[in-house]
Amino acid sequence: LWHKVSASRQGEFSFSNGYYGTRNRLFFAFKRTKNFLGGIILLCLIIPVRIFQWTLMGRFNMVKGLVSGTLDFFQGKLGPF
C-alpha cells in the first residue's frame, strides 16, 4: 500500500500542515490533561523550539502556520483557516 504524505494539505512542509498540526495539538493537549500541564509544556517548550528549527531550515510557511494555528486556538477558532 502506497500513501502520499499530506496530499490533501499541499505537502509535508505547507502552511496548512503547520496550522492544523499546531492548533489541533494544542486543542487536544488542553482538553485531555486535567491540570493543563501538557498544554503549558507545548506552549513554553515545544512551540518555541519548532519556530527556531523551522526558521533555520527555511520552512517559513510552517512557522507562519504554527503562529496562525496558535493564535486561532486561543481565539477559539476550530473550523478551517
N, C-alpha and C positions, 0 to 999 in steps of 0.2 A: 504494500500500500504506500503510495507516494502522497505526501502532503506539503503543499506550498505554504511556507511560513507567512502569516499575516497577509494573505492575498486580498482579503476584503478591507484591509487597513493601509493600503498603499506601501507595503514593505515593512521590513523589520524596524527601521530607524525613522519612522514617519512621525509627524506631529500627532496624529490620532492615536498612534501606539503609545506615545509618551503621555498623552492626555488621559485616555481611558485607563491605562495601566495605573497611573498615579491616583486618579480620582477614585477608582474602584478599590484600590489597595487601601486608601485612607478610609473609605466608607466601611469596608469590612473590618479593618483594624479597630476602628472606634466602636463599631456595632458589636463585635464579638468579644471584646475584652471588658471585664467588669470594672476595672479601675483605670481604663484608658491608657494603660502603660504601653501597649503595643502601638497605639496611635502617636503617643508622645515620642517614643523611640524612633518611629518612622519620620516624624516631623523634624526632630532635632539631630538625628544622626544620618539616616539613610538618604533623605532628600538632598541635604547639602553636599553629601559625597557624590551623589549621582550628578548634580549640577556641575560640580568640579570635573568629574570624569568625562562627562559628555562634552563639556566645553573644550577640554584638552584634546578630545578626539575629533572635534569639529562637527559634532552632531547637534547643531543649533536648533533644528526642528524638534528634536527630542526635549531639549531644555525648555523651549517655548511651550511645548505640550505639557511638560511637567508643571511649569509655573501656572499655566492656564487651568490645568486639572486641579491643582491645589487650591487656587482661588475659587473655582466653581464649587468645589467640595464645601468650602466654608460659607459660600452663598446659598448652599442647599440645592444647587442645580444637578439633577440626576438624569436628565434627558440628553439628547445629542448636543454636541457643542455648537 
